[in-house]
Amino acid sequence: MHYIPFLSTLVTFAFAGAVFSRYRYKKGKHLLFWGVGLVLYGLGTLSEVVMSFTFSPLMLRIWYLSGAMLTAAWLGQGTVFLLVRKRRVAPTLAAILIAISLAAFGLIMVAPITDAAASYQLNQAISAQYKAILVRNGMITLLTILLNTYGTITLVGGAIYSAFLFWRKQVLANRMAGNILIAAGALMPAMAGSFVKAGLTDWLYLSELIGVVLMFVGFLQATASKPVEKKTVVASSTH
């Protein structure tokens, strides 16, 4: 299962590149936050690749900070910028998210590493070992819960809401399908937590790959240009 994070990293950074490329032309803040969220996603899977070869306290901290805490919230904030039209709501939530993210960064960077790091097993998933190695205080746990809850509600809920609007209006079927795929993809890493608790720790890697592939396909589908239908001009003949 350890080659899967490598594939996830390639797909994720390709996805991030596509989002930032679109941001260059569209300039939407939702694209900027989605792009940052995907970079965080990629850093999480990249740290899994590194940790399959050697133990690194820095990579462990990056893995927890990016994957367990920040990714979902930043992706979800992008959806907030896309859907919430009420003035100042999205910028205010973004400012709060940035402040919390900085606080989370500081807390994780100074979190102690236990002696269990000496017995880190390269052939086991990080998700099966991090609890015994990285000391997480109550504030880290609270922020992890808050950030993931916010991210899941905004990203998954926003995608489902958008798909519903396109379905109700019977327009842009490609965007409806794309949003459904994005919602399904966003749920995959969230479901991985249940797999970890059930002892299926390697499923975290597989769910990350499936999740980012679904979101990438959904993004491409939702942003695809609808072909312009050519009108057929029928010439009438007179007799």
GIMO-V817900 format. One record per backbone hydrogen bond with DSSP energy under -1.0 kcal/mol. NH is the residue of the N-H (numbers start at 1). CO is the residue of the C=O. If there is no record, write none. Layout:
BEGIN
nh: <NH	NH>
co: <CO	CO>
END
This chain:
BEGIN
nh: <4	7	8	9	10	11	12	13	14	15	16	17	18	19	20	21	22	23	24	26	27	32	33	34	35	36	37	38	39	40	41	42	43	44	45	46	47	48	49	50	51	53	54	60	61	62	63	64	65	66	67	70	71	74	75	76	77	78	79	80	81	82	83	84	89	92	93	94	95	96	97	98	99	100	101	102	103	104	105	106	107	108	109	110	114	117	118	119	120	124	128	129	130	132	134	135	141	142	143	144	145	146	147	148	149	150	151	152	153	154	155	156	158	159	160	161	162	163	164	165	166	167	168	169	171	176	177	178	179	180	181	182	183	184	185	186	187	191	192	195	196	197	198	199	200	201	203	204	206	207	208	209	210	211	212	213	214	215	216	217	218	219	220	221	222	223>
co: <1	3	4	5	6	7	8	9	10	11	12	13	14	15	16	17	18	19	20	22	23	28	29	30	31	32	33	34	35	36	37	38	39	40	41	42	43	44	45	46	47	50	50	56	57	58	59	60	61	62	63	65	66	70	71	72	73	74	75	76	77	78	79	80	86	88	89	90	91	92	93	94	95	96	97	98	99	100	101	102	103	104	105	106	133	114	115	116	117	121	125	126	126	129	130	112	137	138	139	140	141	142	143	144	145	146	147	148	149	150	151	152	154	155	156	157	158	159	160	161	162	163	164	165	166	172	173	174	175	176	177	178	179	180	181	182	183	187	188	191	192	193	194	196	195	199	200	201	202	203	204	205	206	207	208	209	210	211	212	213	214	215	216	217	218	219>
END
